[in-house]
Amino acid sequence: MTDNHRPERQATGGREGIVLMLGSSLTIMGAVMVAPILPKLGAEFAPSDAHAELLVPLAITGPALAIALFAPLAGWLADRIGRKHLLVLATVLYALLGAIPALLQDLSSIVAIRLVFGCAEAVVMTCCATLIADYWKGEERLRYVNLQVVSIGLVGAVFFVIGGALGEHSWRMPFFLYLLPLLLVPFMLRILWEPPRHAYVEVSEASAAAEPGRVSYGALLTGCLLVFAGMALNFIVPVQTPALLVAMGITSSTMIGASAGLGLLATLAGSLLWPVCRRRLGVCGCNALLLTLLAAGLWQLAVAQSYSAVLLAVLVHGVGAGLLVPNAMAPVMNALTVQTRGRGLGAFTACLYLGQFASPLLVGAIMTTTGSLPGAISAMAGASLLGAVLWLLAQWFYPTSVAHRVSTP
C-alpha cells in the first residue's frame, strides 16, 4: 500500500498540522467558555437548588474528571480501531454535547451532560496527540508539540474573552459556541489520514533489536506525575481567581474573562519560550523554572489587593504554565512505541485532567487548615517552589540523561 511510507513524506506537511492544532484547541474551549459565567450560573440556580454551591464548580471541573477516567479507554480505542474516524466522531459529539446545557433548566442535568461531554473531550485530545506522534518524529515532532500548546493558548485566550462578553447578556449564550467545531469536521475527513496499522507492527519489529527496552516506563511515569502536579497548580488560576475578584467587588464577567484571557496569552508566551528553555536549561532545568514561575504567580495572587495585582499574578503564572505541557509531553511521546502511543498518551491525558479536577479539592482541603483561600493558595505556591528545588537538584546530578530522552525520536 502506498500509505505505508506516508508519515515520512508528510513529515513537514502543513495541512495536517493546522487541522490537528485546531482540533487540539477544542480541549481548552471545554473550560474557558464556562469559567467566566460561573458566578451567574450560581446566581441563577442557588435560590432553587440546595446543592448549587457544590454543583456549580462541577460544571467546569466535572469534565476534567470524566476525561481523567475515560482517557485511558480512549487511548486503547485509538490503538485498537484507529485514530482518524474516532477523532471525527468525538468532535461531532463534543459540539453537540457542549451546546446542550444552553437548553437545560436543571443544574444537575447540566452537570451530567458536562460529564459526558468530558468523555468526548478525552477522545479528541488523545487522538490529536497520538496523530502528532504518528505523523512526525524527532525535532519536527517537538515543533508540533509546541505548536499544539501555542494554538491552545491562543484559541483559549480568544474564547475566554468572547465567552465572558457573551456571558454579560446570558449565562446560556457561551454554550452555543461549542457548535463551532462542527465546521472543522469536513477538514478532518478530507485532510487527516489513518497511519496503516500493519505499518505499526513492521516498524516496531524492525526497531526491537535497536530498542530492547522499547517503552521507557520511568519517563512515562515521570511525565504523568509532573503533568498531574503541574495542572493542579495551573488550574488554581481559572477556578479560584473569579472568587478572589468577586471578593474585591469585581463582578463583571467581562473583566473576569479578560483576566483569564491574559493568563492564556501568557501561557502562549511560555510555550513560545519553551524551545529556547529546553535547549539552554535541559528538561530538569526547564521544570525547575516553570515550577518557580507557578509558585511566584500563585503567591502574588494570594496577596493581591487590586485588579492590576491580580493581572500581574496571572501573567507570571501563565508563563510557567505555558512551559509545562510541552516539557512533560515530549519525553512521554519519545518513551512510547508506535503500538503503545494511544494508551501511553491516554494515560498522560488522564493525569493532566485528573490534576485539573484535583486542584479545587486540594485547595479546599488546605483551606480547612489555613482558614482562607489566599492562605491555601500560598501553601500551594510553597509546594510548587519545593518541587522546583527538587528538579534543580536533579539537573545538577543528572545533567544530560533526561535531556537525551527528549531529543531522541
BAVONU-36830 format. One record per residue (C-alpha): x, y, z; residue number from 0; residue in one letter. Coordinates in Angstrom, 3 decimals. Each point is the difference from the previous one (the first is absolute). Example, Ala and Ser with C-alpha at 12.3 -4.5 7.8 and 13.67 -1.06 7.14 Angstrom:
! residues 2
{node {12.300, -4.500, 7.800}, 0, a} {node {1.370, 3.440, -0.660}, 1, s} 
! end
This chain:
! residues 409
{node {0.000, 0.000, 0.000}, 0, m} {node {1.286, 3.472, -0.776}, 1, t} {node {-1.005, 1.304, 3.418}, 2, d} {node {2.715, -2.086, 1.647}, 3, n} {node {2.534, 2.805, -0.361}, 4, h} {node {-2.370, 2.914, 0.104}, 5, r} {node {1.052, 1.199, 3.490}, 6, p} {node {3.520, 0.493, -1.417}, 7, e} {node {-1.184, 1.935, -3.066}, 8, r} {node {-2.292, 2.214, 2.060}, 9, q} {node {2.476, 0.724, 2.809}, 10, a} {node {-0.044, 3.711, -0.805}, 11, t} {node {-3.550, 0.192, -1.352}, 12, g} {node {-1.909, 3.027, 1.240}, 13, g} {node {-3.619, -0.944, -0.679}, 14, r} {node {-0.069, -2.872, 2.471}, 15, e} {node {1.739, 2.202, 2.527}, 16, g} {node {-2.590, 2.772, -0.282}, 17, i} {node {-2.898, -2.428, 0.420}, 18, v} {node {1.617, -1.702, 2.992}, 19, l} {node {0.871, 3.320, 1.618}, 20, m} {node {-3.611, 1.151, -0.300}, 21, l} {node {-1.242, -3.369, 1.227}, 22, g} {node {2.314, 0.175, 3.002}, 23, s} {node {-1.339, 3.460, 0.789}, 24, s} {node {-3.433, -1.467, 0.664}, 25, l} {node {1.350, -1.295, 3.295}, 26, t} {node {0.546, 3.473, 1.427}, 27, i} {node {-3.404, 1.173, -1.253}, 28, m} {node {-1.530, -2.640, 2.255}, 29, g} {node {0.811, 2.107, 3.047}, 30, a} {node {0.690, 3.585, -1.026}, 31, v} {node {-3.457, 0.821, -1.344}, 32, m} {node {-1.686, -1.123, 3.204}, 33, v} {node {2.316, 1.402, 2.693}, 34, a} {node {-0.977, 3.704, -0.450}, 35, p} {node {-3.712, -0.736, 0.444}, 36, i} {node {0.305, -2.104, 3.166}, 37, l} {node {-1.121, 2.887, 2.269}, 38, p} {node {-3.121, 0.518, -2.145}, 39, k} {node {-0.644, -3.715, -0.132}, 40, l} {node {0.082, -0.062, 3.787}, 41, g} {node {-2.288, 3.010, 0.262}, 42, a} {node {-2.469, -1.656, -2.383}, 43, e} {node {-0.331, -3.317, 1.820}, 44, f} {node {0.963, 0.723, 3.633}, 45, a} {node {-3.520, 1.096, 1.039}, 46, p} {node {-1.610, -3.207, -1.332}, 47, s} {node {2.736, -2.608, 0.478}, 48, d} {node {1.292, -0.762, 3.471}, 49, a} {node {3.085, -1.668, -1.480}, 50, h} {node {0.925, 2.872, -2.326}, 51, a} {node {3.142, 0.856, 1.963}, 52, e} {node {1.353, -3.485, -0.747}, 53, l} {node {-1.409, -0.456, -3.504}, 54, l} {node {1.024, 3.342, -1.538}, 55, v} {node {3.773, -0.664, 0.296}, 56, p} {node {-0.626, -3.472, -1.452}, 57, l} {node {-1.246, 1.674, -3.168}, 58, a} {node {3.640, 0.876, -0.730}, 59, i} {node {1.913, -2.702, 1.900}, 60, t} {node {-2.365, -2.902, -0.745}, 61, g} {node {1.195, -0.427, -3.603}, 62, p} {node {3.571, -0.201, 1.290}, 63, a} {node {-0.978, -2.983, 2.167}, 64, l} {node {-1.766, -1.655, -2.935}, 65, a} {node {3.075, 0.505, -2.173}, 66, i} {node {2.270, -1.423, 2.692}, 67, a} {node {-2.150, -3.123, 0.258}, 68, l} {node {-0.710, -0.453, -3.712}, 69, f} {node {3.338, 0.973, -1.609}, 70, a} {node {1.663, -3.405, 0.576}, 71, p} {node {-2.934, -1.684, -1.755}, 72, l} {node {0.205, 2.617, -2.764}, 73, a} {node {3.672, -0.851, -0.460}, 74, g} {node {-0.772, -3.718, -0.138}, 75, w} {node {-2.671, 0.618, -2.640}, 76, l} {node {2.431, 2.143, -2.012}, 77, a} {node {2.505, -2.862, -0.034}, 78, d} {node {-2.631, -2.628, -0.778}, 79, r} {node {-2.286, 1.617, -2.593}, 80, i} {node {2.016, 2.951, -1.276}, 81, g} {node {0.278, 3.714, 0.619}, 82, r} {node {-1.642, 1.971, -2.829}, 83, k} {node {-3.625, -1.145, 0.030}, 84, h} {node {-0.018, -0.176, 3.779}, 85, l} {node {1.127, 3.633, 0.048}, 86, l} {node {-2.731, 1.036, -2.461}, 87, v} {node {-2.731, -1.717, 2.018}, 88, l} {node {1.263, 1.509, 3.244}, 89, a} {node {0.081, 3.497, -1.539}, 90, t} {node {-3.648, -0.248, -1.049}, 91, v} {node {-1.014, -1.215, 3.463}, 92, l} {node {2.121, 2.738, 1.580}, 93, y} {node {-1.908, 2.690, -1.896}, 94, a} {node {-3.482, -1.369, 0.686}, 95, l} {node {0.562, -0.874, 3.657}, 96, l} {node {1.746, 3.307, 0.588}, 97, g} {node {-2.989, 2.011, -1.209}, 98, a} {node {-2.759, -1.980, 1.749}, 99, i} {node {0.341, 1.776, 3.417}, 100, p} {node {-1.249, 3.205, -1.627}, 101, a} {node {-3.399, -1.695, -0.371}, 102, l} {node {-0.255, -1.546, 3.471}, 103, l} {node {-1.853, 1.347, 3.032}, 104, q} {node {1.465, -2.234, 2.696}, 105, d} {node {3.482, 0.372, 1.503}, 106, l} {node {0.409, -3.732, 0.647}, 107, s} {node {-0.761, -0.742, -3.652}, 108, s} {node {2.551, 2.598, -1.107}, 109, i} {node {2.694, -1.609, 2.138}, 110, v} {node {-0.928, -3.486, -1.277}, 111, a} {node {0.256, 1.094, -3.638}, 112, i} {node {3.319, 1.685, 0.728}, 113, r} {node {1.323, -3.302, 1.327}, 114, l} {node {-0.951, -1.818, -3.220}, 115, v} {node {1.453, 2.936, -1.945}, 116, f} {node {3.294, -0.648, 1.800}, 117, g} {node {0.132, -3.528, -1.450}, 118, c} {node {-0.142, 1.425, -3.536}, 119, a} {node {2.664, 2.530, 0.955}, 120, e} {node {2.259, -2.830, 1.204}, 121, a} {node {-0.189, -1.703, -3.384}, 122, v} {node {0.726, 3.243, -1.881}, 123, v} {node {3.107, 0.801, 2.026}, 124, m} {node {1.350, -3.555, -0.014}, 125, t} {node {-0.511, -0.495, -3.743}, 126, c} {node {1.530, 3.369, -0.910}, 127, c} {node {3.102, -0.648, 2.111}, 128, a} {node {0.341, -3.530, -1.385}, 129, t} {node {-0.280, 1.162, -3.611}, 130, l} {node {2.684, 2.626, 0.623}, 131, i} {node {2.296, -2.777, 1.237}, 132, a} {node {-0.979, -2.150, -3.024}, 133, d} {node {0.521, 2.641, -2.680}, 134, y} {node {3.299, 1.508, 1.156}, 135, w} {node {3.156, -0.990, 1.850}, 136, k} {node {3.104, 1.557, 1.516}, 137, g} {node {0.271, 3.781, 0.073}, 138, e} {node {-2.966, 0.342, -2.343}, 139, e} {node {-2.155, -1.832, 2.536}, 140, r} {node {1.196, 2.302, 2.784}, 141, l} {node {-0.870, 2.986, -2.184}, 142, r} {node {-3.565, -1.215, -0.416}, 143, y} {node {-0.303, -0.818, 3.695}, 144, v} {node {0.954, 3.605, 0.683}, 145, n} {node {-2.339, 1.345, -2.682}, 146, l} {node {-2.786, -2.048, 1.559}, 147, q} {node {0.431, 1.765, 3.336}, 148, v} {node {0.390, 3.388, -1.705}, 149, v} {node {-3.230, -0.445, -1.948}, 150, s} {node {-1.823, -1.148, 3.133}, 151, i} {node {1.128, 3.134, 1.837}, 152, g} {node {-0.921, 2.326, -2.866}, 153, l} {node {-3.435, -1.497, -0.635}, 154, v} {node {-0.668, -0.224, 3.731}, 155, g} {node {0.818, 3.660, 0.556}, 156, a} {node {-2.319, 1.087, -2.814}, 157, v} {node {-2.922, -2.149, 1.107}, 158, f} {node {0.430, 0.857, 3.674}, 159, f} {node {-0.595, 3.646, -0.866}, 160, v} {node {-2.821, -0.844, -2.436}, 161, i} {node {-1.628, -2.281, 2.563}, 162, g} {node {0.211, 2.699, 2.660}, 163, g} {node {-1.497, 2.607, -2.340}, 164, a} {node {-2.880, -2.259, -1.014}, 165, l} {node {-0.528, -0.857, 3.659}, 166, g} {node {-0.846, 3.625, 0.699}, 167, e} {node {-3.297, -0.529, -1.848}, 168, h} {node {-0.816, -3.521, 1.168}, 169, s} {node {1.849, -2.927, 1.570}, 170, w} {node {-1.469, -2.211, -2.736}, 171, r} {node {1.565, 1.812, -2.958}, 172, m} {node {3.625, -1.292, 0.338}, 173, p} {node {-1.179, -3.597, -0.272}, 174, f} {node {-1.138, 0.554, -3.589}, 175, f} {node {3.633, 0.660, -0.967}, 176, l} {node {0.640, -3.722, 0.403}, 177, y} {node {-1.765, -0.542, -3.336}, 178, l} {node {2.898, 1.657, -1.854}, 179, l} {node {2.149, -3.189, -0.114}, 180, p} {node {-2.545, -1.500, -2.418}, 181, l} {node {1.659, 2.222, -2.615}, 182, l} {node {3.250, -1.900, 0.566}, 183, l} {node {-1.454, -3.456, -0.708}, 184, v} {node {0.103, 0.178, -3.850}, 185, p} {node {3.673, 0.988, 0.135}, 186, f} {node {0.772, -2.901, 2.340}, 187, m} {node {-1.649, -2.390, -2.443}, 188, l} {node {1.776, 1.419, -3.046}, 189, r} {node {3.495, 0.795, 1.295}, 190, i} {node {0.815, -2.420, 2.812}, 191, l} {node {0.952, -3.584, -0.804}, 192, w} {node {0.290, -3.156, 2.026}, 193, e} {node {3.550, -1.353, 0.384}, 194, p} {node {-0.140, -3.632, -1.224}, 195, p} {node {-0.339, -2.300, 2.995}, 196, r} {node {2.175, -2.722, -1.540}, 197, h} {node {2.752, 2.606, -0.366}, 198, a} {node {-0.002, 0.339, 3.778}, 199, y} {node {0.885, -3.671, 0.288}, 200, v} {node {2.694, 0.182, -2.672}, 201, e} {node {1.680, 3.034, 1.562}, 202, v} {node {-0.244, -1.424, 3.489}, 203, s} {node {1.517, -3.347, -1.008}, 204, e} {node {2.737, 1.663, -2.008}, 205, a} {node {1.030, 2.203, 2.921}, 206, s} {node {-0.276, -2.664, 2.707}, 207, a} {node {3.692, -0.937, -0.156}, 208, a} {node {1.113, 3.630, 0.095}, 209, a} {node {-2.392, 0.818, 2.848}, 210, e} {node {-0.029, -3.063, 2.249}, 211, p} {node {-1.817, 1.776, 2.828}, 212, g} {node {-2.445, 1.630, -2.414}, 213, r} {node {-2.427, 1.808, 2.331}, 214, v} {node {1.836, 2.144, 2.563}, 215, s} {node {-2.327, -0.349, 2.966}, 216, y} {node {2.120, 2.286, 2.185}, 217, g} {node {-0.348, 2.898, -2.437}, 218, a} {node {-3.712, -0.755, -0.430}, 219, l} {node {-0.630, -0.023, 3.759}, 220, l} {node {2.067, 3.149, 0.563}, 221, t} {node {-1.886, 1.872, -2.720}, 222, g} {node {-3.366, -1.107, 1.366}, 223, c} {node {0.841, 1.045, 3.562}, 224, l} {node {1.413, 3.325, -1.173}, 225, l} {node {-3.047, 0.907, -2.068}, 226, v} {node {-2.340, -1.015, 2.847}, 227, f} {node {1.765, 2.233, 2.524}, 228, a} {node {0.484, 2.798, -2.507}, 229, g} {node {-3.646, 0.079, -1.028}, 230, m} {node {-1.126, -0.036, 3.638}, 231, a} {node {2.064, 3.171, 0.433}, 232, l} {node {-0.978, 1.411, -3.389}, 233, n} {node {-3.773, -0.348, 0.440}, 234, f} {node {-0.007, 2.087, 3.174}, 235, i} {node {-0.080, 3.163, -2.114}, 236, v} {node {-3.088, -0.636, -2.195}, 237, p} {node {-1.982, -1.570, 2.850}, 238, v} {node {0.930, 2.200, 2.977}, 239, q} {node {0.675, 3.401, -1.584}, 240, t} {node {-3.716, 0.783, -0.610}, 241, p} {node {-0.720, -0.501, 3.712}, 242, a} {node {2.910, 2.244, 0.975}, 243, l} {node {-1.153, 2.697, -2.420}, 244, l} {node {-3.577, -0.174, 1.281}, 245, v} {node {1.356, 0.408, 3.544}, 246, a} {node {1.677, 3.210, -1.222}, 247, m} {node {-3.350, 1.214, -1.345}, 248, g} {node {0.726, -0.817, -3.642}, 249, i} {node {-3.012, -1.930, -1.357}, 250, t} {node {0.117, 0.817, -3.737}, 251, s} {node {0.299, -3.223, -2.005}, 252, s} {node {1.855, 1.999, -2.675}, 253, t} {node {2.697, 1.046, 2.475}, 254, m} {node {0.185, -3.518, 1.433}, 255, i} {node {0.290, -1.424, -3.503}, 256, g} {node {2.638, 2.578, -0.947}, 257, a} {node {2.189, -0.954, 2.970}, 258, s} {node {-0.127, -3.675, -0.951}, 259, a} {node {0.529, 0.908, -3.655}, 260, g} {node {3.200, 1.788, 1.004}, 261, l} {node {1.089, -3.161, 1.785}, 262, g} {node {-0.537, -2.023, -3.156}, 263, l} {node {1.974, 2.520, -2.051}, 264, l} {node {2.787, -0.297, 2.566}, 265, a} {node {-0.232, -3.764, -0.441}, 266, t} {node {0.480, 0.609, -3.710}, 267, l} {node {3.137, 2.027, 0.755}, 268, a} {node {1.335, -2.790, 2.206}, 269, g} {node {-0.606, -2.536, -2.757}, 270, s} {node {1.921, 2.169, -2.472}, 271, l} {node {2.886, 0.201, 2.458}, 272, l} {node {0.074, -3.752, 0.597}, 273, w} {node {2.338, -1.009, -2.873}, 274, p} {node {2.606, 2.502, 1.191}, 275, v} {node {-0.370, -1.078, 3.637}, 276, c} {node {0.232, -3.671, -0.933}, 277, r} {node {3.235, 0.531, -1.933}, 278, r} {node {1.648, 2.246, 2.595}, 279, r} {node {-1.230, -1.499, 3.286}, 280, l} {node {-0.783, -3.617, -0.847}, 281, g} {node {-3.151, -1.793, 1.065}, 282, v} {node {0.703, 0.102, 3.739}, 283, c} {node {1.039, 3.646, -0.066}, 284, g} {node {-3.106, 0.914, -1.992}, 285, c} {node {-2.175, -1.821, 2.532}, 286, n} {node {1.698, 1.911, 2.818}, 287, a} {node {-0.654, 3.282, -1.817}, 288, l} {node {-3.669, -0.671, -0.737}, 289, l} {node {-0.739, -1.094, 3.583}, 290, l} {node {1.737, 3.127, 1.300}, 291, t} {node {-2.133, 2.201, -2.256}, 292, l} {node {-3.161, -1.817, 1.098}, 293, l} {node {1.004, 0.538, 3.644}, 294, a} {node {0.699, 3.704, -0.535}, 295, a} {node {-3.297, 0.535, -1.806}, 296, g} {node {-2.019, -1.824, 2.650}, 297, l} {node {1.646, 1.918, 2.824}, 298, w} {node {-0.726, 3.307, -1.736}, 299, q} {node {-3.610, -1.090, -0.538}, 300, l} {node {-0.359, -0.851, 3.689}, 301, a} {node {1.175, 3.441, 1.159}, 302, v} {node {-1.632, 2.067, -2.792}, 303, a} {node {-2.185, 2.887, 1.148}, 304, q} {node {-0.936, 1.494, -3.376}, 305, s} {node {-0.986, -1.005, -3.514}, 306, y} {node {3.393, 1.061, -1.384}, 307, s} {node {1.785, -2.148, 2.596}, 308, a} {node {-2.131, -2.971, -1.032}, 309, v} {node {0.919, 0.603, -3.635}, 310, l} {node {3.701, -0.039, 0.905}, 311, l} {node {-0.440, -3.293, 1.847}, 312, a} {node {-1.882, -1.544, -2.900}, 313, v} {node {2.705, 1.148, -2.423}, 314, l} {node {2.919, -1.544, 1.921}, 315, v} {node {-1.943, -3.170, 0.729}, 316, h} {node {-1.032, -0.370, -3.639}, 317, g} {node {3.580, 0.073, -1.303}, 318, v} {node {0.851, -2.918, 2.277}, 319, g} {node {-3.140, -1.847, -1.051}, 320, a} {node {0.975, 0.396, -3.652}, 321, g} {node {3.232, -1.922, 0.592}, 322, l} {node {-1.719, -2.877, 1.786}, 323, l} {node {-1.803, -2.105, -2.598}, 324, v} {node {2.632, -0.090, -2.770}, 325, p} {node {2.798, -0.660, 2.491}, 326, n} {node {-1.972, -2.872, 1.539}, 327, a} {node {-1.510, -1.399, -3.222}, 328, m} {node {3.118, -0.160, -2.187}, 329, a} {node {1.821, -2.586, 2.173}, 330, p} {node {-3.217, -2.031, 0.250}, 331, v} {node {-0.429, -0.119, -3.792}, 332, m} {node {3.595, -1.132, -0.406}, 333, n} {node {-0.392, -2.609, 2.755}, 334, a} {node {-2.709, -1.857, -1.963}, 335, l} {node {0.062, -2.378, -2.934}, 336, t} {node {-2.270, 0.416, -3.009}, 337, v} {node {-2.250, -2.765, 1.328}, 338, q} {node {-0.430, 1.559, 3.455}, 339, t} {node {-0.376, 3.701, -0.830}, 340, r} {node {-3.756, 0.086, 0.405}, 341, g} {node {0.046, -1.669, 3.407}, 342, r} {node {3.043, 1.903, 1.238}, 343, g} {node {-1.334, 3.388, -1.063}, 344, l} {node {-3.406, -0.990, 1.351}, 345, g} {node {1.646, -0.526, 3.401}, 346, a} {node {1.774, 3.353, -0.343}, 347, f} {node {-3.286, 1.715, -0.880}, 348, t} {node {-1.687, -1.677, 2.964}, 349, a} {node {2.637, 1.343, 2.395}, 350, c} {node {-0.225, 3.460, -1.557}, 351, l} {node {-3.720, 0.263, 0.597}, 352, y} {node {0.089, -1.825, 3.306}, 353, l} {node {2.286, 2.800, 1.143}, 354, g} {node {-2.570, 2.548, -1.162}, 355, q} {node {-2.786, -1.783, 1.856}, 356, f} {node {2.090, -0.439, 3.142}, 357, a} {node {1.032, 3.668, 0.095}, 358, s} {node {-3.122, 1.473, 1.681}, 359, p} {node {-0.223, -3.041, 2.287}, 360, l} {node {3.581, 0.540, 1.167}, 361, l} {node {-0.614, 3.716, 0.520}, 362, v} {node {-3.160, -0.773, 1.969}, 363, g} {node {1.805, -2.551, 2.167}, 364, a} {node {2.845, 2.415, 0.731}, 365, i} {node {-2.510, 2.740, 0.849}, 366, m} {node {-1.163, -2.080, 2.959}, 367, t} {node {3.484, 0.531, 1.430}, 368, t} {node {0.809, 3.522, -1.181}, 369, t} {node {-3.514, 1.361, 0.547}, 370, g} {node {-0.044, 2.095, -3.190}, 371, s} {node {0.288, -0.307, -3.759}, 372, l} {node {3.095, 2.259, -0.230}, 373, p} {node {1.663, -2.113, 2.681}, 374, g} {node {-0.696, -3.197, -1.938}, 375, a} {node {1.372, 1.526, -3.213}, 376, i} {node {3.146, 1.092, 1.865}, 377, s} {node {0.480, -3.575, 1.233}, 378, a} {node {-0.303, -1.319, -3.554}, 379, m} {node {2.581, 2.579, -1.066}, 380, a} {node {2.368, -1.370, 2.626}, 381, g} {node {-0.525, -3.551, -1.272}, 382, a} {node {0.772, 1.155, -3.544}, 383, s} {node {3.218, 1.657, 1.156}, 384, l} {node {1.038, -3.207, 1.779}, 385, l} {node {-0.573, -1.909, -3.224}, 386, g} {node {2.200, 2.493, -1.850}, 387, a} {node {2.826, -0.631, 2.473}, 388, v} {node {-0.289, -3.762, -0.515}, 389, l} {node {0.206, 0.356, -3.785}, 390, w} {node {2.966, 2.336, 0.367}, 391, l} {node {1.787, -2.642, 2.057}, 392, l} {node {-0.831, -2.555, -2.703}, 393, a} {node {1.538, 2.328, -2.574}, 394, q} {node {3.229, 0.167, 1.990}, 395, w} {node {0.267, -3.757, 0.517}, 396, f} {node {-1.303, -1.113, -3.419}, 397, y} {node {0.826, 2.843, -2.417}, 398, p} {node {-0.339, -1.942, -3.271}, 399, t} {node {-1.945, -3.241, 0.450}, 400, s} {node {-3.519, 1.424, -0.021}, 401, v} {node {0.808, 2.539, -2.720}, 402, a} {node {1.105, -2.895, -2.215}, 403, h} {node {-3.389, -1.676, 0.340}, 404, r} {node {-1.717, 3.151, -1.279}, 405, v} {node {2.134, 0.415, -3.088}, 406, s} {node {-0.108, -3.678, -0.997}, 407, t} {node {-2.790, -0.685, -2.556}, 408, p} 
! end
